[in-house]
Amino acid sequence: MADMKAQDKDLIFALDIGTRSVVGVVGRPVGDRLKVIDVEMAEHGKRAMMDGQIDDIRQVGGLAKTVTDRLAGRLGVRLERVCVAAAGRALRTQKGSFTLELPEEQSIDAEQISRLEAGAVSAAEEALQSDGSDRRQMFLVGYTVAQYRLDNYPMTNLQYHTGRKAEADVVATFLPGEVVESLYAAMRAAGLQVASMTLEPIAAMNAAIPAELRLLNLAMVDIGAGTTDIALCRDGSVVGYTMATVAGDEVTEAIMRAFLVDFKTAEEIKRSIGESDELIRCRNILGQEERVAVSEVIQTIQEPMDKLADAIAKQILGVNGTPPSAVFLAGGGSKLSGLREKVATQLEMDEKRVAIAGNNFALSVFSDSLELEKPEYATPLGIAISAGLGLLSDSYVVILNGQTAKLFRNGVLTLRDILLMNGYSYADMVGKTGKSLNVNLDGKRLVFRGEPAVPAVLRVNGEEATLSSVIHAGDEISFIPARPGEDAHRTLAELLGENFYGKAMVNNAIAPMDRPLAQGDVVLTLRQAAPSPSRPGAPAAPAQPVYASAPAAPAPNQPVPRPSEVHFSLNGKSLDLPRKEDGSPYYLMDLLEYSGIDFEHLDRTVRLEVNGVERGFQYALKEQDSVTITLT
């Protein structure tokens, strides 16, 4: 292949990795249509795909390489960049909501809307991660904004409106990481670089139902071997995706059981139904030659066809609510005789409104020599159309931090879309402020704010960019995720300040000043007088607790009044204390110094009880109260 030409900048190479076969399409855009130059198809030697999902990466990669080499040999071109589509089998749809609080009333711009939508998509992804012990990487396929609200008022468009609280509800569609990674791995095994990715139902719709027809409520049903992918459009856009696990293989397996043949032979019998009027010759697994009546085969497949038609109708109605205006059947399974009529019956639609796809292909694609109006070409042609008619510049590869970005191409993409599609979250883009610390100090609630996040760095082709920046094919993105801000933290000493003298309890236990505070801690202080200044060389007088005011000295020649006392019981012993001059009561904390406990060297929690009931140390005592202060 050394003498082959390089793949032109506008030469589109698409591969449809199906359960039964791999189909390659090569073409280039001409005006507003794609001109198909060549098509190649090869079937799997054994079942390497299960229900549309890659099971044997090496086998799929090998068959993809075979198809690629055949096309490259005929065209004299080194095919290196490929457009692919992921099966809809593992699609996960989830609702998500996000609120953006603005510091003041202001006009909403595109960047704030991007942050709002990114937050809602990340919330949807988090909702999918129901079990934190088994988190799966999810790749965003696309999302639809179901509702905006500004200051609680519903809106259809936020930009340029003024408010303080913006909200968005989205419906986001994801693929599990293993589905995407297995497709990328198979392409690497074939020596190919993935240039863009879409979903099979989106691709098939792009071929079968061009954009100008999507004002109508239409359904596209792509019946493959392992899965049946369904997409619905209305009012000019795709409004939903779904799938059924019932597909063409169920019909093949019914033939296997009825006529005792292997899977490959059953496939040949199924394809021969419309080609032979009476008998189909085959060999069963016992090695015996058989002549199977076509009428008997048709009778055999009625039950699986009924199940397939029923599954298609239920999925369409589940997403659309009502029968659509029309249904297009695509994929190899759509050619099953009688299936179109069964689908119409299940949907209670006129048979004329259920059609085999292919008639509209010519609106988006054409060829000088190839017959393209085959329903089984819907997905491979759709992949090529999706990439080719969306080609924006000299390459359809987008580079993210030096690696080819994983893209689900479906219209204009912003930097936000690229990051979400490659596993980054809202927190990576915007960053999270550190958690606040809430504590209660002497009955007053205090809130210490966490540190702000370190902003993300976003550059496109070396220039600063925003989340709302539109990304063009060939762009190189440099992204450094935001770093979350540090959580607020305080020690007890930092909370009380350097001028505090005395002791403090945290959650009813005397605590050292270097104790880190935790969320919701309740701090109560027992203040002492500050140390008095001392003469040089003289020892400083110890700080005395300010528990009660000292009685005033009596005036000269006045009789000394006998102070009245307050009587308590402390740890089973009588305790008599003078009444406070200001008439204030004694508090439980006032009795700490009489308990005999060394509060400077505590190694256990202090339990405070009054009359047998646990109390806080700011509890006001009454005459004759029985107090217990013990270590637990």
C-alpha positions in Angstrom: 0.0 0.0 0.0 3.1 2.2 -0.1 2.2 3.6 -3.6 -1.3 4.4 -2.6 -2.6 7.9 -2.3 -3.3 9.4 1.1 -7.0 9.7 2.2 -8.2 13.1 0.9 -9.4 15.7 3.3 -12.9 15.4 2.1 -13.0 11.6 1.4 -15.5 10.0 3.8 -14.9 6.4 4.9 -17.7 4.9 7.0 -18.0 1.4 8.5 -21.3 -0.1 9.8 -20.3 -2.8 12.4 -23.3 -5.0 12.4 -24.2 -8.2 14.2 -24.1 -10.2 10.9 -21.7 -8.2 8.7 -19.5 -5.2 8.3 -20.4 -2.8 5.5 -18.0 -0.1 4.3 -18.9 3.0 2.3 -16.6 5.5 0.7 -17.8 8.8 -0.7 -17.3 12.5 -0.9 -19.6 15.5 -0.5 -20.8 17.1 -3.7 -23.0 20.1 -3.1 -25.6 19.2 -0.5 -25.4 15.4 -1.2 -22.9 12.7 -0.7 -21.6 10.9 -3.8 -20.9 7.2 -3.0 -17.8 5.9 -4.8 -17.7 2.3 -3.5 -19.4 -0.1 -1.1 -18.0 -3.3 0.4 -19.6 -5.9 2.7 -18.3 -9.0 4.5 -20.0 -11.3 6.9 -18.6 -12.5 10.2 -17.2 -16.1 10.0 -18.8 -16.8 13.4 -20.9 -14.8 15.8 -18.6 -12.0 17.0 -21.4 -9.6 18.0 -24.1 -10.2 20.6 -27.3 -8.1 20.3 -25.3 -5.4 18.5 -22.5 -5.3 21.0 -18.9 -6.3 20.1 -18.0 -9.6 21.8 -14.8 -10.6 20.0 -12.8 -7.4 19.4 -10.0 -9.2 17.4 -12.5 -10.9 15.0 -14.5 -7.7 14.4 -11.2 -5.7 13.9 -10.0 -8.4 11.4 -13.2 -8.2 9.4 -13.2 -4.4 9.4 -9.6 -4.6 8.1 -10.7 -7.0 5.3 -13.4 -4.6 4.2 -11.0 -1.6 4.5 -8.3 -3.3 2.4 -10.7 -4.3 -0.3 -12.0 -0.8 -0.7 -8.5 0.7 -0.4 -7.2 -1.8 -3.1 -9.9 -0.9 -5.6 -9.6 2.9 -5.0 -5.8 3.1 -4.6 -6.2 5.1 -1.4 -4.9 4.5 2.1 -8.0 4.5 4.2 -6.9 5.6 7.7 -9.8 7.7 9.2 -13.1 6.1 9.7 -16.6 7.2 10.8 -18.6 4.7 12.9 -21.8 4.4 14.8 -22.5 2.7 18.2 -25.5 0.4 18.5 -28.5 1.7 20.4 -28.7 -1.5 22.5 -27.1 0.0 25.6 -28.5 3.5 25.4 -29.4 5.0 28.8 -31.7 8.0 29.1 -32.0 10.0 32.3 -33.4 13.4 33.5 -31.2 15.9 35.2 -31.7 19.4 36.7 -29.3 22.1 37.8 -29.6 25.6 39.3 -27.3 28.5 38.8 -27.4 31.1 41.5 -26.1 34.5 40.3 -24.6 37.0 42.8 -26.9 39.7 41.5 -29.7 40.3 39.0 -28.0 40.2 35.6 -28.5 39.4 31.9 -28.0 35.7 31.1 -25.3 35.1 28.5 -24.3 32.1 26.4 -21.5 31.0 28.7 -23.9 30.9 31.8 -26.3 28.8 29.7 -23.5 26.4 28.8 -22.6 26.1 32.5 -26.3 25.6 33.4 -26.8 22.8 30.8 -23.5 21.1 31.6 -24.5 21.0 35.3 -27.9 19.4 34.4 -26.2 16.8 32.1 -23.7 16.0 34.9 -26.7 15.6 37.3 -28.3 13.2 34.9 -25.1 11.1 34.8 -24.9 11.1 38.6 -28.5 9.8 38.7 -27.5 6.9 36.5 -24.7 5.9 39.0 -27.1 4.4 41.4 -24.4 2.2 43.1 -21.3 4.2 44.0 -19.3 1.0 44.4 -19.8 0.1 40.7 -19.5 3.3 38.9 -19.4 3.1 35.1 -17.9 5.7 32.8 -20.7 7.1 30.7 -20.3 8.9 27.4 -22.8 11.6 26.5 -24.6 10.9 23.2 -26.8 14.0 23.3 -29.4 15.8 25.4 -32.5 17.9 25.0 -33.4 20.8 27.3 -36.9 20.0 28.6 -37.4 23.3 30.5 -35.6 26.5 31.5 -36.7 28.6 34.4 -35.6 32.1 35.4 -36.5 33.2 38.9 -39.0 30.2 39.0 -40.7 31.4 35.8 -40.8 28.9 32.9 -38.8 30.0 29.8 -38.0 28.6 26.4 -34.8 30.6 25.9 -32.8 32.3 28.7 -30.3 34.3 26.7 -30.4 38.1 27.3 -33.2 37.7 29.9 -32.4 39.2 33.4 -32.6 37.4 36.7 -30.8 35.9 39.7 -31.7 32.2 39.6 -31.5 30.2 36.4 -32.6 26.5 36.2 -32.5 23.9 33.5 -34.1 20.4 33.2 -32.6 18.1 30.6 -33.2 14.6 29.2 -29.7 13.2 28.4 -28.8 10.1 26.6 -25.6 8.1 27.5 -23.7 5.1 26.3 -21.7 3.0 28.9 -18.0 3.4 28.4 -17.4 -0.3 27.6 -19.7 0.0 24.5 -17.7 3.0 23.2 -14.3 1.6 24.1 -14.9 -1.8 22.5 -15.8 0.0 19.2 -12.6 2.1 19.4 -10.6 -1.0 20.3 -11.9 -2.9 17.3 -11.0 0.0 15.0 -7.5 0.2 16.4 -7.2 -3.5 15.7 -8.1 -2.7 12.1 -5.4 0.0 12.0 -8.0 2.8 11.8 -8.4 6.1 13.6 -12.0 6.9 14.6 -12.8 10.3 13.1 -16.3 10.6 14.3 -19.0 8.6 16.0 -22.8 8.8 16.0 -25.6 6.4 17.0 -26.9 3.8 14.6 -30.6 5.1 14.9 -29.5 8.6 14.2 -27.4 7.5 11.3 -30.2 5.5 9.8 -32.6 8.4 10.2 -30.2 10.8 8.5 -30.4 8.5 5.4 -34.1 7.5 5.6 -35.6 10.7 6.8 -33.8 13.9 5.7 -34.1 17.0 7.8 -36.6 18.7 5.6 -39.1 15.9 6.3 -38.8 16.0 10.1 -41.5 18.6 10.7 -43.7 15.5 10.6 -44.0 13.0 13.4 -42.1 10.1 11.8 -40.5 6.9 13.1 -37.4 5.2 11.7 -37.1 1.5 12.6 -33.7 -0.1 11.8 -34.1 -3.9 12.1 -30.7 -5.6 12.3 -29.8 -9.1 13.2 -29.3 -8.6 16.9 -31.2 -5.4 17.7 -33.9 -3.1 16.4 -33.0 0.6 16.7 -35.8 3.2 16.7 -35.6 6.9 16.3 -38.5 9.4 16.3 -38.7 13.0 14.9 -41.2 15.8 15.3 -41.2 19.5 14.7 -37.9 19.5 12.8 -35.7 17.5 15.3 -35.1 14.0 16.6 -37.1 13.7 19.8 -36.3 10.2 21.1 -34.4 7.0 20.7 -35.2 3.5 21.8 -34.5 -0.1 20.9 -35.9 -3.6 21.1 -33.8 -6.7 21.7 -36.0 -8.6 19.3 -34.7 -8.6 15.8 -33.8 -10.7 12.8 -31.9 -13.4 14.7 -35.1 -14.5 16.4 -36.6 -15.4 13.0 -33.3 -17.2 12.0 -33.3 -19.2 15.3 -37.0 -20.3 14.7 -35.9 -21.7 11.4 -33.0 -23.5 13.0 -35.3 -25.2 15.5 -38.0 -26.1 13.0 -35.7 -27.6 10.4 -32.7 -28.8 12.4 -30.1 -26.7 10.5 -27.2 -24.6 11.7 -27.4 -20.8 11.9 -25.7 -20.1 8.6 -28.1 -22.5 6.7 -31.1 -20.9 8.5 -29.9 -17.5 7.3 -29.7 -18.8 3.7 -33.3 -20.3 4.0 -34.6 -16.9 5.4 -33.1 -15.0 2.5 -34.5 -17.5 0.0 -38.1 -17.0 1.0 -38.7 -14.3 -1.6 -36.6 -15.9 -4.2 -38.1 -19.4 -4.4 -41.8 -20.2 -5.0 -42.0 -23.8 -3.8 -39.0 -25.6 -2.4 -35.7 -24.6 -0.8 -32.8 -27.1 -0.8 -30.6 -27.4 2.3 -28.6 -29.8 4.4 -29.5 -30.4 8.1 -27.1 -30.9 11.0 -27.4 -34.7 10.5 -25.9 -34.3 7.0 -29.2 -35.1 5.2 -30.3 -33.3 2.1 -33.7 -31.6 2.7 -36.2 -29.9 0.5 -38.1 -27.4 2.6 -41.4 -26.0 1.4 -41.5 -22.2 1.3 -45.0 -22.2 2.7 -43.8 -24.2 5.7 -40.9 -21.7 6.3 -43.4 -18.8 6.1 -45.6 -20.6 8.7 -42.6 -21.2 10.9 -41.6 -17.5 11.1 -45.0 -16.1 11.8 -44.7 -16.3 15.6 -41.2 -14.6 15.8 -42.4 -12.0 13.3 -45.5 -11.3 15.5 -43.2 -10.8 18.5 -41.0 -8.5 16.5 -43.9 -6.4 15.2 -45.3 -6.2 18.8 -42.0 -5.1 20.2 -41.6 -2.4 17.6 -45.1 -1.0 18.2 -44.6 -1.0 22.0 -41.3 0.8 21.8 -42.7 3.5 19.4 -45.8 4.1 21.5 -43.7 4.2 24.7 -41.6 7.1 23.4 -44.1 8.8 21.1 -47.3 8.3 23.1 -49.4 7.9 20.0 -48.9 6.2 16.6 -46.7 8.5 14.4 -47.8 9.9 11.0 -45.6 7.3 9.2 -43.1 4.6 9.9 -40.0 3.7 7.8 -38.6 0.2 8.1 -34.9 -0.2 7.4 -32.2 -2.8 7.8 -32.0 -6.3 6.5 -34.9 -7.5 8.7 -37.3 -5.0 7.1 -37.4 -7.2 4.0 -39.2 -10.1 5.8 -42.4 -10.8 3.9 -45.4 -9.7 5.8 -43.6 -7.7 8.6 -44.6 -4.3 7.2 -48.3 -5.3 7.5 -47.9 -6.7 11.0 -46.3 -3.5 12.2 -49.2 -1.5 10.8 -51.7 -3.7 12.5 -50.0 -3.5 15.9 -49.9 0.3 15.6 -53.4 0.5 14.3 -52.2 2.4 11.2 -53.1 2.3 7.6 -50.6 -0.1 5.8 -49.8 2.6 3.3 -48.2 4.6 6.2 -45.7 1.9 6.9 -43.0 1.8 4.2 -39.7 0.2 3.5 -36.9 2.8 3.7 -34.8 3.6 0.6 -37.0 5.9 -1.5 -35.7 9.0 0.3 -32.0 8.0 0.1 -31.6 10.0 -3.1 -32.3 13.2 -1.3 -29.0 12.9 0.6 -26.9 10.5 -1.4 -26.3 9.3 -5.0 -23.9 7.2 -7.0 -23.0 7.0 -10.7 -22.8 3.2 -10.7 -24.2 1.6 -7.5 -27.7 0.7 -6.6 -28.2 2.4 -3.1 -32.0 2.1 -2.5 -31.7 -1.0 -0.3 -33.1 -0.8 3.2 -30.0 -2.6 4.6 -27.9 0.3 3.5 -29.7 2.8 5.8 -27.1 2.7 8.6 -23.9 2.6 6.5 -25.1 5.3 4.2 -26.4 7.3 7.2 -23.0 7.1 8.9 -21.3 8.5 5.8 -24.0 11.2 5.3 -23.8 12.3 9.0 -20.0 12.8 8.7 -19.8 13.9 5.1 -22.5 16.5 5.1 -21.3 17.8 8.5 -17.7 18.3 7.3 -16.6 21.7 8.3 -12.9 22.1 7.5 -9.8 20.3 6.3 -10.2 17.3 8.7 -13.0 15.8 10.6 -10.9 14.8 13.6 -11.0 16.9 16.8 -8.0 16.6 19.1 -8.5 16.8 22.9 -5.3 17.1 25.0 -3.3 15.4 22.2 -5.7 12.5 21.6 -8.5 12.0 19.1 -11.7 13.1 20.9 -14.7 10.7 21.0 -17.5 12.5 19.2 -21.1 11.7 18.5 -21.6 14.0 15.6 -25.1 15.4 15.4 -25.0 19.0 14.3 -23.0 21.9 15.7 -20.8 20.9 18.7 -19.6 23.3 21.4 -16.6 22.9 23.6 -19.0 21.9 26.4 -20.4 19.1 24.2 -16.9 17.8 23.4 -15.9 17.7 27.1 -19.2 16.0 28.2 -18.8 13.4 25.4 -15.4 12.5 26.6 -16.3 11.8 30.2 -15.7 15.2 31.8 -18.2 16.5 34.4 -19.5 19.9 35.3 -17.1 20.0 38.3 -14.2 19.5 35.8 -15.4 22.5 33.8 -16.5 24.9 36.4 -15.0 23.6 39.6 -16.6 23.3 43.0 -16.2 25.7 45.9 -14.9 24.0 49.0 -17.6 22.9 51.5 -18.7 25.4 54.1 -18.2 24.7 57.8 -21.3 25.3 60.0 -20.8 25.5 63.8 -22.8 26.8 66.7 -20.9 29.1 69.2 -22.7 30.0 72.4 -26.1 29.7 70.7 -25.1 31.6 67.6 -24.8 29.9 64.2 -21.6 30.7 62.3 -20.8 29.8 58.7 -17.3 29.7 57.3 -17.1 29.6 53.5 -14.9 27.1 51.6 -12.2 28.3 49.2 -13.3 29.1 45.6 -12.3 26.6 42.9 -9.2 27.0 40.7 -10.7 27.7 37.3 -10.3 25.3 34.4 -8.0 26.2 31.5 -9.8 26.0 28.1 -7.9 26.7 24.8 -8.8 26.0 21.2 -6.0 26.1 18.7 -3.9 28.0 21.4 -6.5 30.7 22.0 -8.5 31.1 25.2 -12.0 29.7 24.7 -15.3 29.3 26.6 -17.6 26.4 27.1 -20.0 27.9 24.5 -17.3 28.1 21.9 -18.3 26.3 18.7 -15.8 23.5 17.8 -14.9 23.0 14.1 -13.5 19.9 12.6 -9.7 19.9 12.9 -9.6 22.0 16.0 -7.1 21.2 18.8 -8.4 21.5 22.3 -6.3 21.9 25.4 -8.2 21.4 28.6 -7.0 21.5 32.2 -9.8 20.6 34.6 -10.8 22.9 37.4 -9.5 22.1 40.9 -12.0 22.1 43.7 -11.5 24.7 46.4 -10.4 23.6 49.9 -13.1 22.9 52.4 -13.4 25.5 55.2 -11.6 24.4 58.4 -11.1 25.9 61.8 -9.6 24.7 65.0 -11.2 25.6 68.3 -8.5 28.2 69.0 -9.0 29.8 65.6 -12.7 30.0 66.2 -12.3 31.6 69.6 -9.5 34.0 68.7 -6.2 34.8 70.4 -7.8 37.0 73.1 -9.9 34.2 74.5 -9.0 32.9 78.0 -10.7 30.0 79.6 -12.1 26.6 78.6 -14.6 25.5 76.0 -16.7 22.4 75.5 -17.5 20.9 72.1 -20.6 18.8 72.0 -20.7 18.8 75.9 -17.1 17.6 76.3 -14.2 19.8 77.3 -11.9 20.1 74.3 -8.3 21.1 73.7 -7.7 24.3 71.8 -6.1 22.5 68.8 -9.2 20.4 68.2 -10.4 20.6 64.6 -14.0 21.5 64.3 -16.4 19.3 62.4 -19.7 20.1 60.6 -22.5 20.9 63.1 -20.3 21.1 66.2 -21.8 22.9 69.2 -19.3 25.0 71.1 -19.9 26.5 74.5 -17.3 28.7 76.2 -16.3 29.1 79.8 -14.3 32.4 79.9 -11.7 33.4 82.4 -10.1 36.7 83.2 -6.9 37.5 81.2 -3.6 37.1 83.1 -2.6 40.3 85.0 0.7 42.0 84.1 3.5 41.0 86.6 6.5 42.8 87.9 9.8 42.0 86.3 11.0 38.7 87.7 7.8 38.1 89.6 5.6 35.1 88.7 2.5 35.9 86.8 -0.7 35.6 88.8 -2.7 32.7 87.5 -5.9 33.5 85.6 -8.9 33.1 87.8 -12.2 31.8 86.4 -14.9 34.4 86.3 -17.6 32.2 87.8 -19.3 34.7 90.1 -18.9 38.3 91.2 -17.0 38.7 94.5 -19.0 40.4 97.3 -18.3 44.1 97.7 -16.2 45.1 100.8 -18.3 46.4 103.7 -18.0 50.1 104.5 -16.1 51.0 107.7 -18.0 50.7 110.9 -20.7 48.8 109.1 -21.6 45.2 110.3 -20.5 42.5 107.9 -23.6 41.0 106.4 -23.7 37.2 106.4 -24.0 36.3 102.7 -26.9 34.0 101.9 -26.0 30.7 100.3 -27.3 28.5 97.5 -27.4 24.8 98.4 -26.7 22.0 95.8 -25.6 18.4 95.8 -22.6 17.6 93.7 -21.7 14.0 93.2 -23.6 13.0 96.3 -22.0 15.6 98.6 -23.5 18.9 99.8 -22.1 22.0 98.1 -23.0 25.5 99.5 -22.1 28.5 97.4 -22.7 32.2 98.0 -25.5 33.8 96.0 -24.3 36.0 93.1 -24.6 39.7 93.8 -26.3 40.4 90.5 -28.9 37.8 91.3 -28.0 35.6 88.3 -28.3 31.9 88.8 -25.5 29.4 88.9 -24.9 27.4 85.8 -23.7 23.9 85.5 -20.4 25.1 84.2 -19.9 27.0 87.5 -19.6 23.7 89.3 -16.9 22.2 87.1 -14.1 23.5 89.4 -15.6 21.7 92.4 -15.9 18.3 90.7 -12.3 17.3 91.4 -11.7 16.5 87.6 -8.4 17.6 86.0 -9.8 19.3 82.9 -6.3 20.0 81.6 -5.5 16.3 81.0 -8.8 14.8 80.0 -8.8 11.4 78.2 -12.5 10.7 78.4 -15.8 12.4 77.9 -17.4 14.4 80.7 -21.0 13.6 81.5 -23.1 16.3 83.0 -26.5 15.4 84.8 -28.9 17.4 86.8 -31.5 15.5 88.8 -30.6 12.4 86.7 -31.1 14.1 83.3 -28.2 14.9 81.0 -27.8 18.6 80.5 -25.5 21.1 78.8 -23.1 23.1 80.9 -25.0 26.3 80.3 -28.0 24.8 82.1 -29.3 27.2 84.8 -29.3 25.5 88.3 -32.0 25.8 90.9 -31.8 25.5 94.7 -31.3 21.9 95.9 -30.5 20.6 92.4 -28.6 17.3 92.5 -25.6 17.6 90.1 -23.4 14.8 88.8 -20.2 15.5 86.9 -18.3 12.4 86.0 -16.0 10.9 83.4 -17.4 8.2 81.1 
